């Protein structure tokens, strides 16, 4: 047996198969591990074997056994093994044991911290998004065990010798994000100030001062004068909207988006906030766009979040856990910046949808987050491009994070 750490929601998830409103068999590359590839070459099923020979091809530029081969997609970016009902022909005809690691484990994601394997769900799956985001009580975690030979692909790992304060930082970060004394925007700003503070210290200073610093920043949630000063920080909607337009434009040009559902959400955003561009990539009237944003925020987004703000809290906590935050990028502040970008895009899409539909419902929020996860979180080249674009533009300071987060 081996020790594992899982969110409480993990055991509640099960694939709903043909009842799912989306498909996990389209829209992204599907890697095939070496063992499965070798098994595919031995399949004797008359129809399946022909498809496997034709559509499963070696990744000659990959040395990793986990990405030994790949499943080719058709012109619509659908897997050739998908049946008309959206189910998998490999699973149906050969059995679950013939699925590659990617397909057998999705939407489960495995990481490793020291000797402990951690499991979570990625929210690009609609049912996973519901299971994770709709927990009004928030996300909790449990330690348990499983057989050592349990199937799974480790997607990230933390060396505790290299990052001895990982657990202290993770527990603090999740505790801060789940402290509902203040709106999620305030909690995010405090997290950024905390990370900015500790990155100024060397390792010896950090180990000595971290408990005191963590206590200080948690106490700030109750400091009315400090909270009021954060609330008085003026956001810059022109900056937010222009940055979002750049990110969306870059995403649309980086290989295209095949999801009709996401394109529909994007259309609602652009129409709802009057962000459609002319031939010179300019918005006709930014003042009207800002007015639309403010109206939608006040009429729909803010009232919705007052009652169901736990949805975004759960998104952030799940992101922190599954991505091994704050060590998933080159620096802790860079990890924070990318979290803020995800948050900002989700918020903008929700406000745009609400403006267009004159309403914001739980179902709309779940679909928005799920489709953004599918269009963005699984595209590493897009995320790398976003990171580089932020650096090239000089948008990597806490001041810029303030502007992005503030209402």
N, C-alpha and C positions, 0 to 999 in steps of 0.2 A: 504494500500500500504506500501511497505518497500523500503528503499534506497538500490541500488546496484551499484557496480562499475565493469565495464567490459572493456576489450580491444576493440578497434574499430572493430577489425576483427570478434568479436563474432557473430554479427548479419549477417555476410556474410556466415557463415557456415551452411550447411545442408547436411544430410547424402545422399550419392549417391547410396545407396542400392546395388543392384546386379551389378552395374557398377564398384564397388570398386574392386581394384586388390588384396585386402587382406580381411580377415574376422575378426570381433571382437568377433566371437563365438567360438574361439579356442585358446589354448595356455596358459590360465591362469584360476585361480579359479574364480567362479562367485557366489557371496554371494546374498542371498535372504532375504529381510526384512520381519519382522513378519506379517505385514498386507497383503503383497502379498502371503506369505506362507499360511495364513488362507484362502485367496481367492482361491488359487489353490486347496485346499481341498474341495471346493464347486463346482468345474467345472464339468459339466455333459457331455461335448463333448466326444463321445465314444473313440476316439483314443488319444486325447490330455490328457484326465483325467488319462488314464492308464500310459502314459509316466510321467506325473507329479507325480503320486503316486510312481512310480518306481525310478525316477531319481532326485527328489527334497527331500533332507534329512536334518533333523534337525542338527544344530551345537550344540551338547550337552555341549561342553566346552566353548560356547560363551554366555555371559549374555546380550550382546548388541542386541537390537531389529533390528539394521541395518544389523547384521550378524546372524540373527536368524536361517537361513538354508543355504543350498548351492545346486547348480546344479552340479550333478556328470558329469564327462567327460568320453568319451570312451577311448579305448586304444591308440588312436591317439591324445588325449587331445582335441577332438572336443565336443561341447555341443550336447547332445542327441536330443535337440529340433531343431537343425539346419537342414534345408532341403537341397536337393542336389544342389540347385541353390545358396546356401550360405545364404539364408534368414531364418528368424525365424518363426517356425510353430506357436508359441504362438501369435506373432504379426499378422500373416496371418489369423488364425482361430478364435482368441478370441478378438483381437484388442489391440491397444497400451496401453490401460488402465490396461491390465493384465501383462504388463512387470514389473519385479522387478525394484527397484530403480537403481541398477547397470546398467541394460540394457537400461532403459528408458533415463538415463542421459548421458551415455558414448557417445562421448569422453569429455563431459563437466565436469568440476571439480569445486566444490563449496568450498569456504573457507569463514571465517568470521573475520573481523577486527572491534572490537568494536561492534557497532550496524549495520554495513554495511556488506551485503553479497557480496562477490566477485566471479565472474565467469570467467573461462578461459578454454582453450582447452588443452588436453594432446596430445602429438604428436605421440603417437603410432597408431593413425588413419591416413591413408595416405592423405585423403582429408583435415583433420585438419592440418596436417603438411604443405600441400601446402598453405592453407589459411594463416597460421601464418608466415611461413618462407619466402615466396616470396613477402612480402611487402617491396618493395625497399625503401619506405619512412620511414620505421621503425614502431614500435608499439606505438600507442597512446591510451589513456584511456578516457572513458566518464562515467559520473554519470547519472543514470536514476532511474526509479522506476518499480516495478512489484507487483502483488498481493501477500499478505502475505502467502497465501496457495500454492504458486508455488512449484511444486514438486522438490525435490533435497536433496542430502545427503551431509552434511557439513563434509569435510575431514580434515580440520585443522582450528585452531582458534587462534587469538592473543588477549590477554587481555591487553588493552592499559594502565591499571593501573600498570600492571607488567612491561610493555615495553613502557613507555611514549615517548621514542624517536624513536619508530618504523617508523613513517611517515617521520621524518627527514632523517633517514638512508635509507629508501626505495627510496625516491625522489632523494637523492644524488647518490645512487648506479645506478639507472636507467639512470640518467643524465650522469654519468661517462661512462657507457657502451654504450650510444648512441652518445658520442662525437667522431665523426669520424675524428678528427684531427690526431689520431694515430691508428696503427693497433690494432686489438682486443687483441692480446697478451700483448701489452703494457698496455692497459686499465685494463686487468685482473691483471697484476702485481701491478699496482698502487692501485687497489681495495684491494689486499692482504696487501700491506704496510699500507694502511689506517686502515684496520681492526686490524692489529697487533698493530698499534699506539693506537687506542681507547680502546682496551682491556686492556691496561696497566693502564687505569684511573679508579678511583672509580666513582660511580654514580654522586656524587656532582661535581667532576672535569669535568666529561663528559658533563653534562648539561651546565656547564659554558663555556667550551672550544670548544664544538662540531662545532658551526658555523664557528669559525676561522679555525679549522682543515679541515673542508669540503672545505672551500674556498682555503686553501693552496694546497690540493691535486688535486682540479680541475685546479688550476693555473699551476700545474706541467705538464699538457698536453702541455703547451706552453713554457716550460723551455727546451730549446734545449740542454743545457749541461746535465741536468738531464735525458732527454730522451735518449741521446747518451750513457750515462752510463748504462741505462737499456738495450739498444741494444747490448752493449758490453759484457753483461753477457753471458757466454758460457753455452749453454744447454749441457746435457749429454745424447746422444742418446742411449748409452748402458743401462743407468739407465731407460730411458723412455721405451725402447723396452722390457727390462726384467720385468719391472713393468706391462706393458701391457700384456705380456705373462702370468704373474701370475694371473692378473685379469681375463683374458679370460679363463685360465685353471680352475680357481675357478668357474667361471660362468658355464662352461660346466659340472663340476662335481656336482654342486648344484641343482640337480633335472633334469638336462638335458635341452636342448633347442629343442622345437618342430617345430619352424619356419624354414621351408626349405629356405625361403628367407634370413633369417639371416645367416643360415649355409652356403649359397652360398656366402654371403658377407665375412664371416669369411674365407672361402676357398680362396677367391680372395686376402684377406689381407695376409694370410700365404704364398701363392704362390708368390704374388707380391713382398713381402719383404724377401722371402727365410727364413721364420721363422718356417718351419716345424721342429719338434723335433725328435731326435732319441729315442731309448729305455731308455736312461738315462735322458730324458727330456732336452737335450742340443741341441742348434742350431749348425749346422755343421760349419758355418763360419760367425761369427757376423760381421766381417769387410765387407763382401759382403752384408749383410743385411743393414748395415749402408750406404754403397754406394748406394744401391737400394733406400733407404729412401731419401737420399739427392738428387738423380737424380729426383725422382718423385716429391719431394717438389719443386725443382727449375723449372722443365719442365711443371708440371701440376697444382699442388696445389696453388702455389704462384700466377701464372697468373690468375687462376680462382678466387681466393679470392680478387685480386685487383679490379675485376669487380663486384663480387657478395659476397663480404664480409658481406653484410647485412644479409645473411642467418644465419651465426653463431651469429651475433649480436642479431638477432631476437630470436634465440634459447635461448641465455643467458638471455635476458630480459624477455621472457616468463617463463623461469625456475625461475627467481627471483620473479616474480609476483605470479605464481601459488603455489610456495612452501613457501611463506611467509619468504623469505630470509631476513636477516641472522639469523632468529630464528627457523629454521627447524631442528637444531641439538642441542647438549648440550651446545655448545659455538658458538660464531660468527665465530671464525677461523675454527672450525670444519665444519660449514656450507660452508665456503669458500673452504675448502679442497675438499669437496664432489662435489662442482661445478667444480673445476679444474679437478677432476677425470673424470667427464662426458665430459668436453671439450676435455681433452687429448685423451680419447677413441674415440670420434667422429673424431678428427683430424687424429689419427693414422689409423682408418678404411678407411677414405677418401684417405689418401696417399697410403695405401696398395692397395685399389681398383684401384686407378689411375695408380699405377705402373703395376698392372696386365693387365689392359685394355688399357694402353698407352693413357689414356684420362681421363678427369674429366668433367662431364656434370652436369647441374642443376638437371636432373632426378636422376642421381647417388647420388648426395648429399642429395636430399630429401629422397630417399629410405634408404640410410645409416642411417640418423638421425631417421627416422620413425622406422626402424627395431631395432636399438639400444634402442630406447625408449620402444619398446614392450618387448625386451629381458631383459632389465635391470631396467627401472624406475618403473615397476609394481611388482618388486620382492623385497619386503622389507627385506627378510632374506639375499638375496645376498648383498644388500647395507649395512646391518649391518655387514656382514662378511667382506666386503671390508674395512669398517671403522675400525674394530677390527684388521684386518691384517695390515693396515697402522700404527696403534698405536703400535702393537707388534713389528713391524720392525723399529720403530722410524722415520717413514717418515712423520712426522707431523709438520715440521718446515717450515718457509718461504723460507729457502734455498732449501728445497726439492720442494716447489711449483715453485720457480724460474727455477729449472732444468726441471720440467715437462712442464712448459709453453714455455720456451725459445726455439727458433728455432735453 
